[in-house]
Amino acid sequence: MADIMVLFLVALLANTLSALAGGGAGLLQLPALLVMGLAFPVALATHKIASVALGVGATVRHIREGGFRWRFALLVLAWGLPGVLLGTQLILAIPDAWAELALGLLTLGLGIYSWRSPQLGQDSQRLNRDRRGLLLGGAGIFLIGILNGSLTSGTGLFVTLWLVRWFGLDYTRAVSYTLVLVGLFWNGLGALMLSVQAPVRWDWLPALLAGSLLGGYIGAHWALLKGNRLIKRAFEVLTVLAGLQLLRDALLGF
């Protein structure tokens, strides 16, 4: 019972912050599963399945708010899902330490870039919506999809910043797309593929799913209530923390 309560609280905290910042649930949730004794492949598959509930909770809140453009959403899915599928096939071939080092540097760079750009994502703009812009933007989403399928933490944050920087969305709208499309669809596909390759700790999933579902809804509600400035700060804090943790794990793994 104590383990179940810890799992629920970790999932609630991790997914509330993730829904507020637009990614990063694995920063707390995956290490907690590893500390509690799961092998990495089991922890990763279990975490991926639980993270789908984050997408469900956030979807309920963001769809209620309205303003979701489904044609643009389909673009993110069409480019991202093949990348996720490819990434799940690459995960077993990538040395953990090198993957964590690369992802840690990239994630830390995201937070520093956003912090150094005070007006980034504060107002919505319509950028790169011509054919060339959509193709390059889709290629970026495809590459992030590969990271999402093959690595463990923070790739939702990549999607959020890419939607802000390349397509001109404000942080509130970018987070809504990230949580719905990445949290629900990308992670759903990744969870399905990883569950075939690795065992899942099924008896821990109810607590993780409940915490993720509730945290996703609460975080999405706060994001819509507080607006772009708070989301930007939460994004920057989580990216820096996630990047530092990944770098630490990578150095310990060499």
Beta strands, then each sheet from edge to edge (+ up, - down):
end
